[in-house]
Amino acid sequence: MAAELRALLDGPEEELLARFAGRLQFGTAGLRAPVGAGPLRMNRLVVRQAAAGLAAYLLDTVADVGSRGVVVGCDARFKSDLFAADTAQVLAAAGIPAMVFDGVVPTPLVAWAITELDAAAGVVVTASHNPPADNGYKVYLGDGAQIVPPHDIGIAAQIAAIDPTQIPLADPHDGLISAVGPAVREGYLAAVAGVRLCSDLPAVTVAYTAMHGVGASLLADAFHAAGFDPPEMVLAQRDPDPEFPTVAFPNPEEPGAMDMLLDLARRVKADVAIANDPDADRLGMAIPQPDGSWRRLSGDEIGWLYADHILSHTSGSDRLVVTTLVSSAMLGRMATDHGVHHAETFTGFKWIGRTILDRPDLRFVFGYEQALGYLVTTRPLDKDGISAAVMAAEIAALAKAEGVSLQQRLDDLAARYGHHVTRELSVRMDPVNAATAVARLQADPPKMILDREVESVRNFPEAGLLRLTLVGGVRVQVRPSGTEPKVKIYGEAVGEDPVAYLQAMVPLLTN
């Protein structure tokens, strides 16, 4: 650390300011930044301050936090184990029991454990699908859902009041620090096996990659518990590695990230290919084509396959499906066709979790966001790439039993509900400029985009999102990313490609 600071002092002023001209802000995504020195980076001092602020907030707001405690887990990124250990020691010093997973674990298992152990909160040290240099700090409350306002604001205020140089630490062997026992993992696996909706299906060949993350072991055990043969794994990407040596960007959405998986799928003649992101809360999918090639599906296409399967194999008018503002409108049409309730909420899976909690009168059966986040069961109240993988295997096995391909499944859905075409485009810019650019468009939205008149304008200030509906039904939406330095632009049309309208938005954001 001393050498890093000396290099900063000897280097360009811009880098020094990028590290020290402010403090990393705690928001609804918790913390996320590159690992390094300075209050604008992820390091042990910043993590200890965050843990102390969380402890203070819980002591103020949860009367029995001293008996319920906090679950703590981490992935395999740089310093994740140290950040998790520091969190446990800060909590214990504040009189709060810390139940810590032994070794690296997928995020869904930590989220599931919170309600299983009746904890007051949970912490996962992970940067999910971010670049290798990053790490992060995600917080859940006792209901098992990610924090939303006003809790993030309250925690941030407590963090700001903490002197980072005066934070008590308990001894690593303090009696308030304990290990999460194996029964939690076993309970999760039993629950994941229960997501299956069909039995007596033929064997199915699944190609899988953990993308150098922490999902491989739990997913293999989940397949076994659910009665599926072990997936064929990309061995070069099976074991956790914070360097992510075979992928430039460890996100199944990124071009090229699934190339090794597709090579394996072709070799083993797989029925479906699936990928988890590094903390295994997301799931990417690719399917074979009639000519022998493989096609990577969009997040919406995967969502349509899940929705069709779940709505076709469950019953009841009290069913609820949930998606986000920037996901496809097709789920709403499917819900209407099946006579079930449909809710659309803000961007981010935390809002799907909140919507489920807010509708106890309805029976939640499926929720998704187009950024490869899927929930095919009732727990945890967050996206879960492990249970989603089990259901993906079942969908592929059922299609095989019925003699149809997964591409035919999608073609049938397009024939029933319209050929929905969804596109995304990102414009790189720092978070402040991103928010300013979108706010400027919200204040003065365009009247025309290319050859189409803007028929309606709708702002969603809570999500920082602008929705423009053009003549002919083309939908264009823009928002600043909550976790990356970019503005995201989303388009959807039925029977045509909306990409030109997304491209036309770029100069409106950058000029």
C-alpha positions in Angstrom: 0.0 0.0 0.0 2.9 2.4 0.8 4.4 1.8 -2.6 1.0 2.4 -4.3 0.7 5.7 -2.5 4.2 6.8 -3.5 3.4 5.9 -7.1 0.3 8.0 -6.9 2.2 11.0 -5.5 4.7 10.7 -8.2 2.2 10.2 -11.0 -0.3 12.4 -12.7 -2.6 14.6 -10.6 -5.7 13.2 -12.3 -5.2 9.7 -10.9 -4.6 11.1 -7.4 -7.8 13.1 -7.6 -9.7 10.0 -8.9 -8.7 8.2 -5.7 -8.9 11.0 -3.1 -11.2 13.8 -4.3 -14.2 12.5 -2.4 -15.5 9.3 -0.9 -17.0 6.2 -2.4 -20.8 6.6 -2.0 -23.0 3.9 -0.5 -26.1 3.5 -2.6 -28.8 0.9 -3.4 -26.0 -1.2 -5.1 -23.9 -0.9 -1.9 -20.3 -0.1 -2.8 -18.5 -1.0 -6.0 -15.1 0.3 -7.4 -11.6 -0.9 -8.3 -9.5 -2.2 -5.5 -6.9 0.3 -4.4 -5.8 3.0 -2.1 -7.9 6.0 -1.4 -11.5 6.8 -0.2 -12.8 6.4 -3.7 -11.6 2.9 -4.1 -12.4 -0.5 -2.4 -9.9 -1.1 0.4 -10.0 -2.4 4.0 -10.4 1.1 5.5 -13.4 1.8 3.3 -14.9 -1.6 4.0 -14.4 -1.2 7.8 -16.1 2.2 7.6 -19.1 0.7 5.7 -19.4 -2.2 8.1 -19.3 0.1 11.1 -22.0 2.3 9.5 -24.1 -0.8 8.8 -23.7 -2.0 12.4 -24.8 1.4 13.7 -27.8 1.5 11.4 -28.9 -2.0 12.5 -28.5 -1.2 16.2 -30.7 1.8 15.7 -33.4 0.1 13.6 -33.5 -3.6 14.5 -34.3 -4.2 18.1 -33.1 -7.9 18.2 -30.1 -7.5 15.9 -27.9 -8.6 18.9 -29.6 -12.0 18.9 -30.2 -12.5 15.2 -26.9 -11.3 13.8 -25.7 -10.8 10.2 -24.7 -13.3 7.5 -21.4 -12.6 5.7 -20.1 -14.2 2.5 -17.7 -13.4 -0.3 -16.7 -14.4 -3.8 -13.1 -15.0 -5.0 -12.1 -11.6 -6.1 -9.0 -9.8 -4.9 -9.2 -9.1 -1.2 -12.8 -10.5 -0.9 -11.7 -12.7 2.0 -10.1 -9.9 3.9 -13.1 -7.6 3.4 -15.4 -10.3 4.7 -13.2 -11.0 7.7 -13.0 -7.2 8.5 -16.8 -7.0 8.3 -17.2 -9.8 10.7 -14.7 -8.3 13.2 -16.4 -4.8 13.0 -19.8 -6.3 13.6 -18.6 -8.4 16.5 -16.9 -5.4 18.1 -20.3 -3.7 17.9 -22.0 -6.6 19.7 -23.6 -8.1 16.6 -23.1 -11.8 15.9 -21.4 -12.4 12.5 -22.2 -15.8 10.8 -19.5 -16.2 8.1 -19.4 -18.7 5.3 -16.2 -20.7 5.2 -14.6 -20.1 1.8 -16.1 -18.5 -1.3 -19.8 -18.8 -2.0 -22.3 -17.7 -4.7 -24.3 -14.6 -3.9 -27.7 -16.5 -4.1 -26.6 -18.9 -1.3 -25.8 -16.0 1.0 -29.1 -14.3 0.2 -31.0 -17.5 0.8 -29.2 -18.0 4.2 -30.4 -14.7 5.6 -34.0 -15.8 5.9 -33.1 -19.4 6.6 -31.1 -18.3 9.6 -33.5 -15.5 10.5 -30.6 -13.0 10.4 -31.1 -9.3 10.7 -29.1 -8.6 7.5 -26.6 -10.0 5.1 -23.4 -8.8 3.4 -21.9 -10.2 0.3 -18.4 -9.0 -0.8 -18.6 -9.2 -4.6 -18.4 -7.1 -7.7 -20.6 -9.5 -9.6 -19.8 -9.3 -13.3 -17.6 -6.2 -13.1 -14.0 -6.1 -14.5 -11.3 -8.0 -12.7 -9.9 -5.0 -10.9 -13.2 -4.3 -9.1 -14.7 -5.4 -5.9 -17.9 -4.5 -4.1 -20.1 -4.7 -1.0 -23.8 -5.7 -1.3 -26.2 -5.5 1.6 -29.5 -7.2 2.3 -32.0 -6.7 5.1 -33.6 -9.4 7.2 -36.4 -10.0 4.7 -33.8 -11.3 2.3 -34.1 -8.5 -0.3 -31.5 -6.0 -1.3 -31.7 -2.6 0.4 -33.8 0.2 -1.2 -34.5 3.7 -0.1 -34.7 4.9 2.7 -32.5 2.2 4.1 -29.5 3.0 1.8 -29.8 6.6 2.8 -29.9 5.7 6.4 -26.9 3.4 6.2 -25.0 6.0 4.1 -25.6 8.6 6.8 -24.3 6.3 9.5 -21.2 5.5 7.4 -20.5 9.2 6.9 -20.5 9.8 10.7 -17.8 7.1 11.2 -14.2 8.1 11.7 -12.4 5.4 9.6 -9.3 5.6 11.8 -11.3 4.9 15.0 -13.2 1.7 14.3 -13.0 -1.1 16.9 -12.2 -4.6 15.7 -13.0 -7.8 17.6 -10.4 -10.6 17.7 -10.8 -13.0 14.7 -11.7 -15.7 17.2 -14.3 -13.7 19.1 -17.2 -15.7 20.3 -19.6 -13.5 18.3 -18.0 -14.7 15.1 -19.2 -18.2 14.0 -19.2 -20.2 10.8 -22.3 -20.9 8.7 -22.8 -24.6 9.0 -23.3 -27.1 6.2 -27.0 -27.5 6.9 -27.6 -24.1 5.1 -26.0 -25.4 1.9 -27.9 -28.6 2.1 -31.2 -26.8 2.7 -30.6 -24.6 -0.3 -29.9 -27.6 -2.5 -33.1 -29.2 -1.4 -35.0 -26.1 -2.2 -33.4 -25.7 -5.6 -34.3 -29.3 -6.5 -37.9 -28.3 -5.8 -38.0 -25.7 -8.6 -38.7 -28.5 -11.1 -42.1 -28.6 -12.6 -41.9 -31.7 -14.8 -40.7 -35.2 -14.2 -39.9 -38.3 -16.3 -37.9 -36.3 -18.8 -35.1 -37.7 -21.0 -31.4 -37.1 -20.3 -30.2 -33.7 -21.4 -26.7 -32.6 -22.2 -25.9 -29.2 -20.7 -22.7 -27.3 -21.4 -21.7 -24.9 -18.6 -19.1 -22.3 -17.6 -18.6 -20.7 -14.2 -16.5 -18.0 -16.0 -13.7 -18.2 -13.3 -16.3 -17.5 -10.6 -17.7 -19.4 -7.6 -20.7 -21.2 -9.1 -19.3 -24.5 -10.4 -19.4 -26.6 -7.2 -22.9 -25.5 -6.1 -24.3 -25.8 -9.6 -23.0 -29.4 -10.0 -24.5 -30.3 -6.6 -27.8 -28.6 -7.6 -28.0 -30.7 -10.8 -27.4 -33.8 -8.8 -30.1 -32.9 -6.3 -32.6 -32.1 -9.1 -31.9 -35.4 -10.8 -30.0 -34.2 -13.8 -26.7 -35.6 -15.1 -23.6 -33.5 -14.4 -23.2 -30.6 -16.8 -20.2 -30.6 -19.2 -18.0 -27.9 -17.8 -15.5 -25.6 -19.4 -12.6 -26.8 -17.3 -10.3 -23.8 -18.1 -13.0 -21.6 -16.5 -14.3 -23.9 -13.7 -12.1 -22.8 -10.8 -12.3 -19.4 -9.2 -9.6 -17.0 -10.4 -9.6 -13.3 -9.7 -7.5 -12.6 -12.7 -10.2 -14.0 -15.1 -7.4 -15.0 -17.5 -9.6 -16.3 -20.4 -12.2 -13.4 -20.6 -11.6 -9.7 -21.1 -14.8 -8.9 -19.2 -16.4 -11.6 -17.0 -20.0 -10.9 -18.0 -22.0 -13.4 -20.1 -23.6 -10.4 -21.8 -20.3 -9.2 -23.3 -19.3 -10.3 -26.8 -16.7 -13.1 -26.7 -17.3 -14.0 -23.0 -19.1 -17.2 -23.9 -16.8 -18.3 -26.7 -15.2 -21.2 -24.8 -18.6 -22.4 -23.7 -19.9 -22.4 -27.3 -16.8 -24.4 -28.4 -17.6 -27.0 -25.7 -21.3 -27.0 -26.6 -20.4 -27.9 -30.2 -18.0 -30.6 -29.2 -20.3 -32.4 -26.8 -23.4 -31.8 -29.0 -25.2 -30.1 -26.0 -28.9 -29.4 -25.9 -28.3 -26.1 -24.2 -25.3 -24.0 -23.1 -25.5 -21.9 -19.9 -23.1 -19.5 -18.2 -23.0 -18.0 -14.7 -21.4 -14.7 -14.0 -18.6 -14.8 -11.4 -20.9 -14.7 -8.3 -23.5 -16.9 -10.0 -26.5 -14.7 -9.6 -26.9 -14.2 -13.3 -27.4 -16.7 -16.1 -26.6 -16.5 -19.8 -27.8 -19.0 -22.4 -27.1 -20.1 -25.9 -29.0 -22.6 -28.1 -28.2 -24.7 -31.1 -29.5 -23.6 -34.6 -30.7 -25.8 -37.5 -27.4 -25.3 -39.3 -25.3 -26.5 -36.4 -24.2 -23.1 -35.2 -25.0 -21.7 -31.8 -26.8 -18.5 -30.9 -26.4 -16.6 -27.7 -29.8 -15.5 -26.4 -30.7 -12.0 -25.2 -31.8 -11.6 -21.6 -35.3 -11.1 -22.7 -35.4 -14.2 -24.9 -34.3 -16.3 -21.9 -37.0 -14.6 -19.8 -39.6 -15.5 -22.4 -38.6 -19.2 -22.3 -38.8 -19.3 -18.5 -42.1 -17.4 -18.5 -43.6 -19.8 -21.1 -42.5 -22.8 -19.1 -43.6 -21.6 -15.7 -47.0 -20.2 -16.8 -47.7 -23.4 -18.8 -47.0 -25.7 -15.9 -48.5 -23.8 -13.0 -52.1 -22.7 -12.4 -54.2 -20.2 -10.6 -55.4 -16.6 -11.2 -53.4 -15.5 -8.1 -50.1 -16.0 -9.9 -47.8 -13.0 -10.2 -44.9 -12.3 -12.7 -42.7 -9.3 -12.3 -40.2 -7.6 -14.6 -38.5 -4.2 -14.9 -39.1 -1.1 -16.9 -36.3 -1.7 -19.4 -37.2 -5.4 -20.0 -39.4 -6.5 -22.8 -43.1 -5.8 -22.9 -43.8 -9.3 -24.0 -44.1 -10.7 -20.5 -47.1 -8.5 -19.9 -48.8 -10.0 -23.0 -48.0 -13.5 -21.8 -49.4 -12.7 -18.4 -52.7 -11.4 -19.9 -52.9 -14.5 -22.1 -52.5 -16.8 -19.1 -54.8 -14.7 -16.9 -52.2 -13.9 -14.2 -51.0 -10.7 -12.6 -48.1 -8.7 -14.0 -46.1 -6.0 -12.4 -43.5 -3.7 -13.9 -41.0 -2.1 -11.6 -37.8 0.0 -11.5 -34.5 -1.2 -12.9 -32.6 -3.5 -10.7 -33.5 -6.8 -9.1 -33.9 -5.2 -5.7 -37.1 -3.7 -6.9 -38.5 -7.1 -8.0 -37.8 -8.4 -4.5 -39.6 -5.4 -3.0 -42.6 -5.9 -5.4 -42.9 -9.5 -4.2 -42.8 -8.4 -0.6 -45.4 -5.7 -1.3 -47.9 -8.2 -2.8 -48.4 -10.9 -0.1 -51.9 -11.4 -1.5 -50.5 -12.9 -4.7 -48.4 -16.0 -5.4 -45.2 -15.0 -7.1 -44.0 -17.5 -9.7 -41.4 -15.7 -11.9 -39.5 -12.5 -12.1 -36.7 -11.3 -14.4 -34.7 -8.4 -15.7 -33.1 -8.3 -19.1 -29.6 -8.1 -17.7 -29.6 -11.9 -17.2 -31.3 -11.8 -13.8 -33.9 -14.5 -13.1 -35.9 -15.8 -10.1 -37.8 -19.0 -10.7 -38.7 -19.7 -7.1 -39.8 -17.7 -4.0 -36.4 -17.7 -2.3 -34.0 -15.9 -2.2 -35.6 -12.6 -3.0 -32.9 -11.8 -5.5 -31.7 -13.2 -8.9 -30.4 -16.7 -8.7 -28.3 -18.2 -11.4 -28.2 -21.6 -9.8 -31.9 -22.4 -9.5 -32.3 -20.7 -13.0 -29.7 -23.2 -14.4 -31.7 -26.2 -13.1 -34.8 -24.9 -14.7 -32.9 -24.2 -18.0 -32.0 -27.9 -18.0 -35.6 -28.9 -17.5 -36.8 -26.6 -20.3 -34.2 -28.1 -22.7 -35.2 -31.7 -21.5 -38.9 -31.0 -22.1 -38.3 -29.6 -25.6 -36.2 -32.7 -26.4 -39.0 -35.0 -25.1 -41.6 -33.2 -27.3 -39.3 -33.2 -30.3 -38.9 -29.4 -30.7 -35.9 -27.2 -30.5 -35.5 -24.2 -28.2 -35.4 -22.0 -31.3 -38.8 -23.4 -32.3 -40.1 -22.6 -28.8 -39.0 -19.0 -29.3 -40.5 -18.9 -32.9 -43.8 -20.2 -31.5 -43.8 -17.4 -28.9 -43.2 -14.8 -31.6 -46.1 -16.2 -33.6 -48.4 -15.9 -30.6 -47.3 -12.6 -29.1 -45.5 -10.8 -31.9 -41.9 -10.8 -33.0 -40.4 -8.6 -30.3 -37.0 -7.2 -31.1 -35.0 -5.8 -28.2 -31.7 -4.0 -28.5 -29.3 -2.3 -26.1 -26.5 0.3 -26.6 -24.2 1.9 -24.0 -22.4 5.2 -24.1 -19.3 5.4 -21.8 -19.2 8.4 -19.6 -18.4 9.1 -15.9 -21.4 8.7 -13.5 -21.9 12.5 -12.9 -21.9 13.3 -16.7 -24.2 10.2 -17.3 -26.8 11.4 -14.8 -26.6 15.0 -16.2 -27.0 13.9 -19.8 -30.1 11.9 -19.0 -31.6 14.7 -16.8 -31.1 17.1 -19.7 -33.0 14.8 -22.0 -35.8 14.4 -19.4 -36.1 18.2 -19.1 -36.2 18.6 -22.9 -37.0 15.4 -24.7 -36.8 15.2 -28.5 -39.9 15.6 -30.6 -38.6 13.4 -33.4 -36.1 10.5 -33.6 -35.0 10.0 -37.2 -38.2 9.6 -39.2 -40.5 8.9 -36.3 -42.5 11.4 -34.2 -42.3 10.9 -30.4 -45.8 9.9 -29.5 -45.5 9.9 -25.7 -42.9 10.8 -23.1 -42.8 9.3 -19.6 -40.3 10.0 -16.9 -39.5 7.7 -14.0 -37.5 9.9 -11.6 -37.0 7.2 -9.0 -35.1 5.2 -11.6 -33.6 8.2 -13.5 -35.2 6.8 -16.6 -36.8 8.4 -19.6 -39.2 6.4 -21.8 -40.0 7.6 -25.3 -42.7 5.8 -27.4 -42.5 6.6 -31.1 -45.2 6.4 -33.7 -45.5 2.8 -34.7 -44.9 1.5 -31.2 -41.1 1.7 -31.1 -40.0 2.1 -27.5 -36.7 3.9 -26.6 -35.5 4.3 -23.0 -32.4 5.9 -21.5 -30.9 5.8 -18.0 -27.6 6.2 -16.3 -26.1 2.8 -15.1 -26.3 2.2 -11.4 -23.1 0.2 -11.3 -20.9 1.2 -14.3 -19.7 4.5 -15.9 -22.1 4.6 -18.8 -25.6 5.6 -20.0 -27.7 2.7 -21.2 -30.1 3.0 -24.1 -32.8 0.3 -24.6 -35.0 -0.2 -27.6 -37.9 -2.5 -28.4 -40.1 -2.9 -31.4 -42.5 -5.5 -32.8 -41.6 -6.7 -36.3 -38.7 -4.4 -36.9 -35.2 -3.6 -35.5 -35.1 -0.5 -33.3 -31.3 -0.2 -33.4 -31.2 2.8 -35.6 -33.3 4.8 -33.1 -30.9 3.8 -30.3 -28.0 5.0 -32.3 -29.8 8.3 -33.0 -29.9 8.9 -29.3 -26.2 8.9 -28.8 -25.5 12.5 -30.1 -28.4 13.8 -28.0 -26.6 12.5 -24.9 -23.0 13.5 -25.9 -23.5 16.9 -27.5 
